[in-house]
């Protein structure tokens, strides 16, 4: 009986560690949590033409009770025309194109030495990532 209890404790502990290391896919409206993470990676996992593939999330940090918004829009182009000389007429002034699309993922790295604790880099404690957009997100806690 004691062996069964030890095996059960090991299984539960392994599951907890696995869920800590990878929070997983976050559907629109769902929330993922990371505890005392050294880094958090948020990636946009897709989207259709109707929403331009935009992924939006809000991060709530228990360390300082602040909320930060993040938008991942790999197919957004800010409305610049890319034909006929590049974005915003760069070709007419003989200037290199400064046009770029949005990012697919972002990695937040914990920075423990803040005096006020009000930075996005303060990842100590619990961090809740809520998908506020219409596309799926992938969250990895490291």
N, C-alpha and C positions, 0 to 999 in steps of 0.2 A: 504494500500500500504506500509506503514511503517512497519507493522508486517511482510509482505512478505520479505522486505529488511533485517530485523533483522534475520529472519529464514534463509535466503540465506547466510548471513554472518556467522551464527553459523555453518551451514552445511559445508561451505568452510573451516572454521577454524578447524572443527573436522576432515575433510579429510586431511588437512595439518599436524595436530598432529598425525594422524594415520600413515601417510606415513613417518613421522619422526621417529616414534617408531619402525617401521618394514619396512626396505627397500625391503625385499622380495627376490624372486628367481632371479638369474642373469644368463642368458644364455651365452654360449661362445661368446665373443666379445662385450657383453653388459656391461653397467656401472650402479652402484648404488651410491647414495650420502648420506652422513650423515653430519648433521650440528651440531657443538658443542656437540658431543656425549660424554657421560661419559664412554661408553664402546662400542666396536664393535665386534660382533661375526661373524666369517666367517666359514661356514661348507661346506664340500664336499657332494653333494647330489647324487653322483653316478658315474658310468662309466663302461665301458666294459672291456673285457679281452685284447682288442687291445691296449688300452692306460694305462693299469694297474690301472685304477681308479684314476689317478692323477688329482688334481684340482690346477690350478695356478691362481694367482691374482697379480695385482699390485695396490698399494695404493698410491695415490697422496694426499699430505697434503698442504692445502693453508696456514697454519700457518708458514711454512718455505720453501715451494716450493720444497719439496723433494719427491722422489718416492722410495717405498720399495717393494720388491718382496716377495711373500709368496707362498709356495708350500705345499699342503695337499695331502699326498699320503698314504691312509690307507692300501693299498694292496702292496706297494713297500717293497721289502725285501733286497735291496742292493746287490743281487746276492749271499748271503751267503747260503750255503747248510745247510738245517735243519735236514737232515737225517744222521744217522751214528754218533751220538755223539754231535749233536748240531751245532750251527753256528760256522763256521771257525775253526772247530776242537777242541772245548772246551772240549769234552769228552776225548780226548787223554791226556790232561794235568790235568784232574780231577778238572776242573774249572766250576763253575756254568755258564749256558748259559747267555750271555749278549744280545741275539737276541731279537729284537722287531720290530714291523711294524711301519709305519708312523702314524700320527695323522689324525683323521677325521675332527676335528674343532680346531679353535684357537680363544681365546677371548683377545682382546687388551683393556686394561684398561687405561683410561686417567690419566696422571700424570701432574698436572698443574704447578708444581714448578720447572721448568727447567730454568736455567740461560741463556742457549744459544738457547733453543727451537729447537734443532736438533735431538730430540729423537723420536723413534716410539711411545712413550707414549704421545706425544703432539698431542692430538686429537681435539684441539680447531679449530674453523673455519670449513671450508668445507673439507671433506675427500671423495675422489672419489675412489671407488673400481671397477676396471675393470677386468673382467674375461678373462685372457689371455690363458686359457687352453682349453681342449676339452670336459670337463664335466661341469655340472651345479653346481653353488654355491648358498648357502643361506646366505644372509646378514641380520643381525639384529642390529639395532642402539639402544643403550640404554642411 
